[in-house]
Amino acid sequence: MARLNPDIDHLLRRAGFGVSAEEADHYKDMSLAQAVADLVDYEGRPDDVDERIGRPDHARVIPSKINPTRDLFSPDIDIDDARQRWMFRMLHTRRPLQEKMTLFWHNHFATGFSKLANDSGMLQGAKLLVHKPGVLRGPAGQVETLRRQALGNFRNMLLDMAKDAAMLIWLDGNTNTKAKPQENFGREIMELFTVGVGHYTEPDVYAAAKVFTGWNLKPSADYTNDDYGSMNAYQEFVWRPDQHDTGAKTFSFPIYSDGSRTIPARSESDGYQDGIDLINALAMHPETARRFARKWWNFFISEIQPPDPAFVEATANVYLQNRSEIRPVIRSILSSPWFTDPNNRFTRFAWPVEYVTRSIKEVGWQNLELDKVRSPMAAMGQLLYEPPNVAGWHLGVDWFSTGTMLARANFAATVAASQKEFLAASLMPEVKSADGLLATMLDRVTPAPLDQGPQQALMTYLLADGAWRGTESELTTRAAGLARLLIGCSEYQLV
Amino acid sequence: MSVSRRIFIRDGVATVAVGLAAPSFLSAIAQAQSSNPNRRLVVVYLGGGNDSLNTLIGYRDAAYYSRRPSIAVPAGQVLQVGTDASGMTMGLHPRLAGLANIFNEGRLALVQRTGYPNSSRSHFEASDIWGTANPQMSTGSGWLGRYLDTLPRPLDALAAWNTTGETPRALLSGQSGVPAIPNASTYTFGSPNRGAAAVQERAAAQTMAGNPAAGRPHLAYLNDASRGAIETLDRVALASQYTPTVVYPNNGFAGSLRTIAGAIVRGIGSRVYWTQTGGYDTHADQGGGGLGAYGNLMGTLGDGLWAFYSDIRNQGLAADTTIIVFSEFSRRISENGSAGTDHGAAGVMMVMGGSVRGGLYGTAPQLSPGHPTLENNSGDVHYETDFRSVYARLLDNWLGVNSVPILNGDFRAGAPAVF
């Protein structure tokens, strides 16, 4: 595994999860434009990653121990198995950008398993988030819905989320009725999912709550909220006209293209259209477009430079001109001069999930059990399907504190220990010196450029016992230690 | 252009944090207090917006029962704490028996209707405002971070101790990093090797983290976090060996308080500790009659704090320890259709400790529509005591520094006299 050209390495860190040996082979002869097209038009690539779970040359999954009676790997109904499946997908997918955008949307519509499990039980709580459609009866889990349209149309996605069973529990829409409107979803659809603070008012929150009255949930006949009831039971969206507030709802921003700010009073039978009208307005609101442009600046371009106003306007325009289609926006971003500017390389703080996936891709996954990455990731501050709240994870420097940095460094020790023998065996033929070991490892493990001081510290470590002797035990110890130091260092936390 | 080595980047906006100049003078009170370096402050944040009306209950207010038919706590169940300055008779939630004990010992101050003008109903903005202590600005450094900036340099790496995974805004500062140590017993340096090689790795990691990273302030920030971890490992290990004098409840909040007690008893010397407990965003099914989800929240809070307070008192350290409890906002007065409550405004702050002058401070809200203690068409509780005046009292009279530059204003006037 050798580094690709720096532009493509950068592209795969940002639009994917780093470069595995397989990916290095796939991308090695592509131009940057070809690689962008390969990532963005991912329907041209096989969607076979789930079929490869269990193959011997891949990372391993093991059935979690949440439910002691089940010994099958059950990623559609067991949250810890689902976590392993997602880690497996990020490691082995042939469509890295689809997984990357799914992660982006999971953070954007951040919904937490714990509340769902409290409401519906462990099995149903997991199914609400991770059920892959068609495996069992009932609708797709929320994150599978996001994956299906990871580069789809935001307006459609927002409507799907407004009707998503997990979302209806997470933000209490299932109890939103005309007698007692529930503000939770009505607030967050504006504050967090679309326009953002400063672009709506408190009365807008009350009006939005009324818009979604009657957008509730209906359980299947066999549904119970026991921890382990029927796996084919489900809950799904139901529109209850008799629970809808039929009055007019006036907002502080235009709802219709003629500038009108009022959703008219409607009969019960027509009231569902209220929600469609508000969702259409919010999805195409210029502030929604700008907010996404800023979020994608931070996600794809840089977290250490503030968003370039020219980028924000250009990106927002692509979004609006394409009627909230995401794919052309992301294609435009990845092809833009801001993205390819070498000054923007390694200017983003890796999310724990990015850090963990990339380090496994670069050091190795042989015999690695993906169930073992869950606790370390939680200590780094990111447990998949369990964002801290509806605003998602706190990104950027907020990922880093002494405690989370130590958790990252200690995960580096875990990965290095798990690959100790494999590393030594693969390096033995070519490594003849301490310098050679450092150079070979830096071709494989790719931190941001190391200054002279850290490089000197690494050489001091490699030669701590005196001159390089070239024994197998020396290489085994020092290669693992070196991998640990490189993955655990600050430079590696940047992507 | 020269850029400060430590830089904060939030929401994609990089701003070089400008440290406050050290105050040119200290107030007479502060000078008198600053001689005691053992004093410490434990901050407890209730995440999600605590429903104060069910924490400290005006149980003789008929409107409390009519506006909260399914979630009110019956008068017969509250733990009575007496009558406030406005004649309102108050009681604590029945699951706060430990706090009632501390109140009865005269060491718990309940500061009613704390808040600020035009209270934010957004969790994220509101919690940031309580952190910056500036209702007009929810970004930038925090009030406790600015307090730490006043301490003598070089700052002890454990001058403050955050028990949560990420640094809350209140502790952010341009000059004073705060270690996050959720669990002292796993705060160790891992290695794929044993013996000499493991020791050498730790030395190499420490040297690498000492790289000033010229021209890359974002990398320097990460190096600071790494170095802060490595340099504090051995002292944190001391705290993790503590055996408490009481049994703590088996939950994350109590565990963090136990860690704090260990640090205090082992003499680590931190001036500020931060912990939090979540689940307070009770939009639905919060439970009535002292039971249900809200009852469990109160049980976790009250039992954890009682264990901690008892432990510290048994160790003879209560007089030097003050605990404050706050949340980003309280909740709507009337329950919603989900037997829960939506985001509200002013709420109750707690201050407790062996040197605290306990009692009921301020006046309770009266919940019948139209009453001047309410706002937002009588939907919410209107603030009476600016939260910054409580901060001011803590800074001036407990931590012994001049609150004015830290809070960017003089908020002493309305401060409750809890010390």
Boltz contact constraints between the chains, C-beta under 6 A:
constraints:
  - contact:
      token1: [A, 172]
      token2: [B, 283]
      max_distance: 6.0
  - contact:
      token1: [A, 172]
      token2: [B, 284]
      max_distance: 6.0
  - contact:
      token1: [A, 172]
      token2: [B, 338]
      max_distance: 6.0
  - contact:
      token1: [A, 175]
      token2: [B, 284]
      max_distance: 6.0
  - contact:
      token1: [A, 175]
      token2: [B, 337]
      max_distance: 6.0
  - contact:
      token1: [A, 175]
      token2: [B, 338]
      max_distance: 6.0
  - contact:
      token1: [A, 177]
      token2: [B, 337]
      max_distance: 6.0
  - contact:
      token1: [A, 179]
      token2: [B, 337]
      max_distance: 6.0
  - contact:
      token1: [A, 180]
      token2: [B, 336]
      max_distance: 6.0
  - contact:
      token1: [A, 180]
      token2: [B, 337]
      max_distance: 6.0
  - contact:
      token1: [A, 182]
      token2: [B, 336]
      max_distance: 6.0
  - contact:
      token1: [A, 182]
      token2: [B, 338]
      max_distance: 6.0
  - contact:
      token1: [A, 183]
      token2: [B, 342]
      max_distance: 6.0
  - contact:
      token1: [A, 184]
      token2: [B, 283]
      max_distance: 6.0
  - contact:
      token1: [A, 191]
      token2: [B, 122]
      max_distance: 6.0
  - contact:
      token1: [A, 197]
      token2: [B, 122]
      max_distance: 6.0
  - contact:
      token1: [A, 197]
      token2: [B, 125]
      max_distance: 6.0
  - contact:
      token1: [A, 298]
      token2: [B, 12]
      max_distance: 6.0
  - contact:
      token1: [A, 303]
      token2: [B, 9]
      max_distance: 6.0
  - contact:
      token1: [A, 304]
      token2: [B, 9]
      max_distance: 6.0
  - contact:
      token1: [A, 304]
      token2: [B, 14]
      max_distance: 6.0
  - contact:
      token1: [A, 304]
      token2: [B, 218]
      max_distance: 6.0
  - contact:
      token1: [A, 306]
      token2: [B, 12]
      max_distance: 6.0
  - contact:
      token1: [A, 306]
      token2: [B, 13]
      max_distance: 6.0
  - contact:
      token1: [A, 307]
      token2: [B, 12]
      max_distance: 6.0
  - contact:
      token1: [A, 381]
      token2: [B, 165]
      max_distance: 6.0
  - contact:
      token1: [A, 381]
      token2: [B, 166]
      max_distance: 6.0
  - contact:
      token1: [A, 391]
      token2: [B, 124]
      max_distance: 6.0
  - contact:
      token1: [A, 394]
      token2: [B, 166]
      max_distance: 6.0
  - contact:
      token1: [A, 396]
      token2: [B, 9]
      max_distance: 6.0
  - contact:
      token1: [A, 397]
      token2: [B, 9]
      max_distance: 6.0
  - contact:
      token1: [A, 397]
      token2: [B, 221]
      max_distance: 6.0
  - contact:
      token1: [A, 398]
      token2: [B, 166]
      max_distance: 6.0
  - contact:
      token1: [A, 400]
      token2: [B, 222]
      max_distance: 6.0
  - contact:
      token1: [A, 400]
      token2: [B, 225]
      max_distance: 6.0
  - contact:
      token1: [A, 401]
      token2: [B, 166]
      max_distance: 6.0
  - contact:
      token1: [A, 401]
      token2: [B, 167]
      max_distance: 6.0
  - contact:
      token1: [A, 401]
      token2: [B, 180]
      max_distance: 6.0
  - contact:
      token1: [A, 402]
      token2: [B, 179]
      max_distance: 6.0
  - contact:
      token1: [A, 402]
      token2: [B, 180]
      max_distance: 6.0
  - contact:
      token1: [A, 402]
      token2: [B, 225]
      max_distance: 6.0
  - contact:
      token1: [A, 402]
      token2: [B, 228]
      max_distance: 6.0
  - contact:
      token1: [A, 402]
      token2: [B, 229]
      max_distance: 6.0
  - contact:
      token1: [A, 403]
      token2: [B, 165]
      max_distance: 6.0
  - contact:
      token1: [A, 403]
      token2: [B, 180]
      max_distance: 6.0
  - contact:
      token1: [A, 403]
      token2: [B, 181]
      max_distance: 6.0
  - contact:
      token1: [A, 403]
      token2: [B, 182]
      max_distance: 6.0
  - contact:
      token1: [A, 404]
      token2: [B, 165]
      max_distance: 6.0
  - contact:
      token1: [A, 405]
      token2: [B, 225]
      max_distance: 6.0
  - contact:
      token1: [A, 405]
      token2: [B, 226]
      max_distance: 6.0
  - contact:
      token1: [A, 405]
      token2: [B, 229]
      max_distance: 6.0
  - contact:
      token1: [A, 406]
      token2: [B, 229]
      max_distance: 6.0
  - contact:
      token1: [A, 410]
      token2: [B, 190]
      max_distance: 6.0
  - contact:
      token1: [A, 413]
      token2: [B, 190]
      max_distance: 6.0
  - contact:
      token1: [A, 413]
      token2: [B, 191]
      max_distance: 6.0
  - contact:
      token1: [A, 413]
      token2: [B, 192]
      max_distance: 6.0
  - contact:
      token1: [A, 416]
      token2: [B, 192]
      max_distance: 6.0
  - contact:
      token1: [A, 417]
      token2: [B, 192]
      max_distance: 6.0
  - contact:
      token1: [A, 420]
      token2: [B, 192]
      max_distance: 6.0
  - contact:
      token1: [A, 451]
      token2: [B, 211]
      max_distance: 6.0
  - contact:
      token1: [A, 453]
      token2: [B, 211]
      max_distance: 6.0
  - contact:
      token1: [A, 454]
      token2: [B, 208]
      max_distance: 6.0
  - contact:
      token1: [A, 454]
      token2: [B, 211]
      max_distance: 6.0
  - contact:
      token1: [A, 457]
      token2: [B, 204]
      max_distance: 6.0
  - contact:
      token1: [A, 457]
      token2: [B, 207]
      max_distance: 6.0
  - contact:
      token1: [A, 457]
      token2: [B, 208]
      max_distance: 6.0
  - contact:
      token1: [A, 461]
      token2: [B, 200]
      max_distance: 6.0
  - contact:
      token1: [A, 461]
      token2: [B, 204]
      max_distance: 6.0
  - contact:
      token1: [A, 464]
      token2: [B, 200]
      max_distance: 6.0
  - contact:
      token1: [A, 477]
      token2: [B, 193]
      max_distance: 6.0
  - contact:
      token1: [A, 477]
      token2: [B, 197]
      max_distance: 6.0
  - contact:
      token1: [A, 480]
      token2: [B, 192]
      max_distance: 6.0
  - contact:
      token1: [A, 481]
      token2: [B, 193]
      max_distance: 6.0
  - contact:
      token1: [A, 481]
      token2: [B, 197]
      max_distance: 6.0
  - contact:
      token1: [A, 481]
      token2: [B, 201]
      max_distance: 6.0
  - contact:
      token1: [A, 484]
      token2: [B, 192]
      max_distance: 6.0
  - contact:
      token1: [A, 485]
      token2: [B, 204]
      max_distance: 6.0
  - contact:
      token1: [A, 489]
      token2: [B, 208]
      max_distance: 6.0
  - contact:
      token1: [A, 490]
      token2: [B, 219]
      max_distance: 6.0
  - contact:
      token1: [A, 490]
      token2: [B, 222]
      max_distance: 6.0
  - contact:
      token1: [A, 490]
      token2: [B, 223]
      max_distance: 6.0
  - contact:
      token1: [A, 490]
      token2: [B, 226]
      max_distance: 6.0
  - contact:
      token1: [A, 493]
      token2: [B, 222]
      max_distance: 6.0
